Amino acid sequence: MKKFPIYLFIILLSLLIGCSQTMEIPKDKVAPTLIRKLTELQQNHSDQIINFIGKCNSEVSPEIKEDLERSDISVHTVSKDIFTGSGNYKSILKIVIKDYIKWLETPRETHSIN
């Protein structure tokens, strides 16, 4: 019986460790409040759905909207290059690395005065 070469074992182990690490959130494309929320969800292994606002480098085309939806993002509204959407942290991390995404942030709360 042949022995498994140690260098192959080391390479396989390195690949497995590298693939299991959490994805880095691009700080230049994600607002600090959304980074905190995504980090919290990652650490808790939560699939909670959160709302966000996104800005694209160009107008949100039907192709971009379809790509967002294929990445498990629910697109709610679109106005030129801005959209609102929701998704869990995994789906948000999938889209933030897309070239057409300029930035993502959490929605601001508005209060009405009665």
HUJOMO-V688359 format. One record per helix or strand of 2 or more residues. SS is the DSSP state (2 for helix, 1 for strand). FROM is the first residue (numbers start at 1). TO is the last residue. Records with the same first field share a line. If there is no record, write none. Layout:
# HUJOMO-V688359
SS: FROM-TO ; FROM-TO
This chain:
# HUJOMO-V688359
2: 6-20 ; 32-43 ; 62-70 ; 89-96
1: 50-56 ; 74-79 ; 82-87 ; 101-105
